[in-house]
Amino acid sequence: MPDQRDLAMKLMDQNKFSEAIPLFINLIETNPNDWSIHYMVGQCYRLINNYSEAVESLKIASSLKSDDPRIYLALGIAHQLAGAFSSAINALERAVELEPSFFSAYNSLGLTYKISGDYEKALDWYFRAANGIASAAIESIHKGPDQYYREEVIDGEHARSLDPHTFEAIREILRSDPTYAIIKNNIGVCFMEHGDLESAREQFKESINTIPEGYNYPEPYKNLESIS
């Protein structure tokens, strides 16, 4: 028979967040210093739109484990949904400080600034995320096998140039996770809302081209259709 923690987590997996919350609260009574329980109950509260309780639970989780960027991402999102944009930004920037390649936090910063009306900073964070993901993909290619390069002699000097298949290899890496496609769509939305439809189209098309196979993400298709 599963214990209370396993049962609560199973309920979370089944999206039965309201049912999971009392089990997590019971666990907190006997394990008050277990950050993971506070984190999970905070996520449950957020997913039933109880943002004030979510914030309180995630604050406790962050005080118990102050070096985990996932907690600050969740806390930032909860603040953002509650309309507390300054607090959201502080939490999300802390997540980035702890993990500079945590691009989901960059994306949430972009969204927070966009919702609060600061499109310049929103685009800055979105582009930081997109460029960071692309740079990581390129770096992994550089460390990869030699078939991504061609050895040539130019003006008597040996040189290594990119093989034509390299760009598709990079694109395949970008398709391995939906984050890049989501960020590109979000950049497009910023451009669209500012009336720069040509830039928006470019971003939506790039988003579509990097959606992982089998991943259900209709937003860039809808956005592109709306400005065609």
Secondary structure, DSSP 8 states (H G I E B T S, - for coil): ---HHHHHHHHHHTT-HHHHHHHHHHHHHH-TT-HHHHHHHHHHHHHTT-HHHHHHHHHHHHHH-TT-HHHHHHHHHHHHHTT-HHHHHHHHHHHHHH-TT-HHHHHHHHHHHHHTT-HHHHHHHHHHHHHHHHHHHHHHHHTS-GGGEEEEEETTEEEEEE-TTHHHHHHHHHTTSTHHHHHHHHHHHHHHHTT-HHHHHHHHHHHHHT--TT----HHHHHHHHT-
